[in-house]
Amino acid sequence: MENLPEVNINMAQGNERPLKEYQLNRYQFQELRALYPGLNLYDQPLVGTEDVRQYAYCHRILYFRHVLRAPMLKTYKMEYGQKKHEELQKMKNSTSEEYSQKYYNVFLTDADLGLLGLIDYFEYDGNAAFPVEIKSGNVPPNGLNFSHKLQVVAQAILIEKNFDFAVTKARIYYIKDQQVVDYELAIDDKMDCIEVVRKIQKLLKSEAIPLPTEDKGKCVDCECRKYCFG
């Protein structure tokens, strides 16, 4: 592997410079990981909030994406990203009668856990914070499904760790129904999420292909279908 460029941080004799000059933004970090795939700046594999959701959906997606680094097929589920961006822009332009601070497109990390993620949107009302997710479908009749819940719980963990805000709920905006639903987040939910992060890290370290999902209905429009079925 090529030698990485050295960064000389000289804090002596008054030559102090803002630490942020030496912090990588998410684009620089992604570029560094692409150039040096074997490089890890943390003690364990890094897990994204989207990885947590994908793991709950099917373990093999992470294997193909991060171990084999296989190119992902574009599916109709992935194409709603533009719609999500449009809805997020509407939220930015809207005003709220209630007092709250709104944060958009915040990239957060938890070095101890090895968790990272881009939080599209979260609010802080002076007492507590909550992430806001935009989903393309309808309001689920039986409550938030496990994979989506893990994703917002992972976001809640990052917000708590970085801002010291209490996060006890998540807000989901469903595009088709044009409806907002709040879901409570308990301590047990956060413990479950941390356990999933550890399992993902173990999977990535082992580089062993996991068993496919038992729900074959998920395979119909999966971006990894051609790798599983040839």
Secondary structure as a PSIPRED ss2 file (coil, helix, strand):
# PSIPRED VFORMAT (PSIPRED V4.0)

   1 M C   1.000  0.000  0.000
   2 E C   1.000  0.000  0.000
   3 N C   1.000  0.000  0.000
   4 L C   1.000  0.000  0.000
   5 P C   1.000  0.000  0.000
   6 E C   1.000  0.000  0.000
   7 V C   1.000  0.000  0.000
   8 N C   1.000  0.000  0.000
   9 I C   1.000  0.000  0.000
  10 N C   1.000  0.000  0.000
  11 M C   1.000  0.000  0.000
  12 A C   1.000  0.000  0.000
  13 Q C   1.000  0.000  0.000
  14 G C   1.000  0.000  0.000
  15 N C   1.000  0.000  0.000
  16 E C   1.000  0.000  0.000
  17 R C   1.000  0.000  0.000
  18 P C   1.000  0.000  0.000
  19 L H   0.000  1.000  0.000
  20 K H   0.000  1.000  0.000
  21 E H   0.000  1.000  0.000
  22 Y H   0.000  1.000  0.000
  23 Q C   1.000  0.000  0.000
  24 L C   1.000  0.000  0.000
  25 N C   1.000  0.000  0.000
  26 R H   0.000  1.000  0.000
  27 Y H   0.000  1.000  0.000
  28 Q H   0.000  1.000  0.000
  29 F H   0.000  1.000  0.000
  30 Q H   0.000  1.000  0.000
  31 E H   0.000  1.000  0.000
  32 L H   0.000  1.000  0.000
  33 R H   0.000  1.000  0.000
  34 A H   0.000  1.000  0.000
  35 L H   0.000  1.000  0.000
  36 Y C   1.000  0.000  0.000
  37 P C   1.000  0.000  0.000
  38 G C   1.000  0.000  0.000
  39 L C   1.000  0.000  0.000
  40 N C   1.000  0.000  0.000
  41 L C   1.000  0.000  0.000
  42 Y C   1.000  0.000  0.000
  43 D C   1.000  0.000  0.000
  44 Q C   1.000  0.000  0.000
  45 P C   1.000  0.000  0.000
  46 L C   1.000  0.000  0.000
  47 V E   0.000  0.000  1.000
  48 G E   0.000  0.000  1.000
  49 T H   0.000  1.000  0.000
  50 E H   0.000  1.000  0.000
  51 D H   0.000  1.000  0.000
  52 V H   0.000  1.000  0.000
  53 R H   0.000  1.000  0.000
  54 Q H   0.000  1.000  0.000
  55 Y H   0.000  1.000  0.000
  56 A H   0.000  1.000  0.000
  57 Y H   0.000  1.000  0.000
  58 C C   1.000  0.000  0.000
  59 H H   0.000  1.000  0.000
  60 R H   0.000  1.000  0.000
  61 I H   0.000  1.000  0.000
  62 L H   0.000  1.000  0.000
  63 Y H   0.000  1.000  0.000
  64 F H   0.000  1.000  0.000
  65 R H   0.000  1.000  0.000
  66 H H   0.000  1.000  0.000
  67 V H   0.000  1.000  0.000
  68 L C   1.000  0.000  0.000
  69 R C   1.000  0.000  0.000
  70 A C   1.000  0.000  0.000
  71 P C   1.000  0.000  0.000
  72 M C   1.000  0.000  0.000
  73 L C   1.000  0.000  0.000
  74 K C   1.000  0.000  0.000
  75 T C   1.000  0.000  0.000
  76 Y C   1.000  0.000  0.000
  77 K C   1.000  0.000  0.000
  78 M H   0.000  1.000  0.000
  79 E H   0.000  1.000  0.000
  80 Y H   0.000  1.000  0.000
  81 G H   0.000  1.000  0.000
  82 Q H   0.000  1.000  0.000
  83 K H   0.000  1.000  0.000
  84 K H   0.000  1.000  0.000
  85 H H   0.000  1.000  0.000
  86 E H   0.000  1.000  0.000
  87 E H   0.000  1.000  0.000
  88 L H   0.000  1.000  0.000
  89 Q H   0.000  1.000  0.000
  90 K H   0.000  1.000  0.000
  91 M H   0.000  1.000  0.000
  92 K H   0.000  1.000  0.000
  93 N H   0.000  1.000  0.000
  94 S C   1.000  0.000  0.000
  95 T C   1.000  0.000  0.000
  96 S C   1.000  0.000  0.000
  97 E C   1.000  0.000  0.000
  98 E C   1.000  0.000  0.000
  99 Y C   1.000  0.000  0.000
 100 S C   1.000  0.000  0.000
 101 Q E   0.000  0.000  1.000
 102 K E   0.000  0.000  1.000
 103 Y E   0.000  0.000  1.000
 104 Y E   0.000  0.000  1.000
 105 N E   0.000  0.000  1.000
 106 V E   0.000  0.000  1.000
 107 F E   0.000  0.000  1.000
 108 L E   0.000  0.000  1.000
 109 T E   0.000  0.000  1.000
 110 D E   0.000  0.000  1.000
 111 A C   1.000  0.000  0.000
 112 D C   1.000  0.000  0.000
 113 L C   1.000  0.000  0.000
 114 G C   1.000  0.000  0.000
 115 L E   0.000  0.000  1.000
 116 L E   0.000  0.000  1.000
 117 G E   0.000  0.000  1.000
 118 L E   0.000  0.000  1.000
 119 I E   0.000  0.000  1.000
 120 D E   0.000  0.000  1.000
 121 Y E   0.000  0.000  1.000
 122 F E   0.000  0.000  1.000
 123 E E   0.000  0.000  1.000
 124 Y E   0.000  0.000  1.000
 125 D C   1.000  0.000  0.000
 126 G C   1.000  0.000  0.000
 127 N C   1.000  0.000  0.000
 128 A C   1.000  0.000  0.000
 129 A E   0.000  0.000  1.000
 130 F E   0.000  0.000  1.000
 131 P E   0.000  0.000  1.000
 132 V E   0.000  0.000  1.000
 133 E E   0.000  0.000  1.000
 134 I E   0.000  0.000  1.000
 135 K E   0.000  0.000  1.000
 136 S C   1.000  0.000  0.000
 137 G C   1.000  0.000  0.000
 138 N C   1.000  0.000  0.000
 139 V C   1.000  0.000  0.000
 140 P C   1.000  0.000  0.000
 141 P C   1.000  0.000  0.000
 142 N C   1.000  0.000  0.000
 143 G C   1.000  0.000  0.000
 144 L C   1.000  0.000  0.000
 145 N C   1.000  0.000  0.000
 146 F H   0.000  1.000  0.000
 147 S H   0.000  1.000  0.000
 148 H H   0.000  1.000  0.000
 149 K H   0.000  1.000  0.000
 150 L H   0.000  1.000  0.000
 151 Q H   0.000  1.000  0.000
 152 V H   0.000  1.000  0.000
 153 V H   0.000  1.000  0.000
 154 A H   0.000  1.000  0.000
 155 Q H   0.000  1.000  0.000
 156 A H   0.000  1.000  0.000
 157 I H   0.000  1.000  0.000
 158 L H   0.000  1.000  0.000
 159 I H   0.000  1.000  0.000
 160 E H   0.000  1.000  0.000
 161 K H   0.000  1.000  0.000
 162 N H   0.000  1.000  0.000
 163 F H   0.000  1.000  0.000
 164 D C   1.000  0.000  0.000
 165 F C   1.000  0.000  0.000
 166 A C   1.000  0.000  0.000
 167 V C   1.000  0.000  0.000
 168 T C   1.000  0.000  0.000
 169 K E   0.000  0.000  1.000
 170 A E   0.000  0.000  1.000
 171 R E   0.000  0.000  1.000
 172 I E   0.000  0.000  1.000
 173 Y E   0.000  0.000  1.000
 174 Y E   0.000  0.000  1.000
 175 I C   1.000  0.000  0.000
 176 K C   1.000  0.000  0.000
 177 D C   1.000  0.000  0.000
 178 Q C   1.000  0.000  0.000
 179 Q E   0.000  0.000  1.000
 180 V E   0.000  0.000  1.000
 181 V E   0.000  0.000  1.000
 182 D E   0.000  0.000  1.000
 183 Y E   0.000  0.000  1.000
 184 E E   0.000  0.000  1.000
 185 L C   1.000  0.000  0.000
 186 A C   1.000  0.000  0.000
 187 I H   0.000  1.000  0.000
 188 D H   0.000  1.000  0.000
 189 D H   0.000  1.000  0.000
 190 K H   0.000  1.000  0.000
 191 M H   0.000  1.000  0.000
 192 D H   0.000  1.000  0.000
 193 C H   0.000  1.000  0.000
 194 I H   0.000  1.000  0.000
 195 E H   0.000  1.000  0.000
 196 V H   0.000  1.000  0.000
 197 V H   0.000  1.000  0.000
 198 R H   0.000  1.000  0.000
 199 K H   0.000  1.000  0.000
 200 I H   0.000  1.000  0.000
 201 Q H   0.000  1.000  0.000
 202 K H   0.000  1.000  0.000
 203 L H   0.000  1.000  0.000
 204 L H   0.000  1.000  0.000
 205 K H   0.000  1.000  0.000
 206 S H   0.000  1.000  0.000
 207 E C   1.000  0.000  0.000
 208 A C   1.000  0.000  0.000
 209 I C   1.000  0.000  0.000
 210 P C   1.000  0.000  0.000
 211 L C   1.000  0.000  0.000
 212 P C   1.000  0.000  0.000
 213 T C   1.000  0.000  0.000
 214 E C   1.000  0.000  0.000
 215 D C   1.000  0.000  0.000
 216 K H   0.000  1.000  0.000
 217 G H   0.000  1.000  0.000
 218 K H   0.000  1.000  0.000
 219 C H   0.000  1.000  0.000
 220 V C   1.000  0.000  0.000
 221 D C   1.000  0.000  0.000
 222 C C   1.000  0.000  0.000
 223 E C   1.000  0.000  0.000
 224 C C   1.000  0.000  0.000
 225 R H   0.000  1.000  0.000
 226 K H   0.000  1.000  0.000
 227 Y H   0.000  1.000  0.000
 228 C H   0.000  1.000  0.000
 229 F H   0.000  1.000  0.000
 230 G C   1.000  0.000  0.000
